[in-house]
Amino acid sequence: MSDIWFRTGEATVLAADGQVTDAMPEVLIGSVRGPVGQAFASMMGQVQGHTRMFVVRDLNQQVRPATMMTTKATIQSLEYVNLLGGVVQGATGDAIIDCIIEGILPKDGLDDLCMIIMVWLDPRTAEDPNLDKQDLYRTNYEATKLAIARAMKNEPSIDTLIANRKTVKHYALDGVIDY
């Protein structure tokens, strides 16, 4: 049985200029026998507008550890679903397998782990006639790997957060709050 009980991580990778392909996954990793496993199992039902799906790299290629992904934005169109279940799902699956290859996730005990990944897919991507699917893949691949690595290393540490308290602020607060 895995000693990984409850780990969280997140990352943001920004889009290329002129694209709306920013990726901001939030990852929860843990034992199938613990709270993460229970949350994973409870996600088997669908919620309107927030599709849940296993992460697969392609047909008949479900990743290990078993991983469920869902959206942070409400799904409004078939085009959005196709991007989510295509480019984003493929990038996420490739990132997970590469995390195992690179030793970020342990190869031993994978069947004792599960992951939940909430992904950000900007609703504008489905309507963008100039959408760069390669950039959409890149941002989701890189951000997923980084979020998983941060979860496994418990980063950022509380010491880092305390040290950066006065120098790092949420981007949306720029001009709102003067530190």
Secondary structure, 3 states (H helix, E strand, C coil): CCCCCCEEEECCECCCCCCCCCECCEEEEEECCCHHHHHHHHCCCCECCECEEECECCCCCECCCEEEEEECCCCCCHHHHHHHHHHHHHHHHHHHHHHHHCCCCCCCCHHHEEEEEEECCCHHHHHCCCCCHHHHHHHHHHHHHHHHHHHHHCCCCHHHHHHCCCCCCCHHHCCCCCC
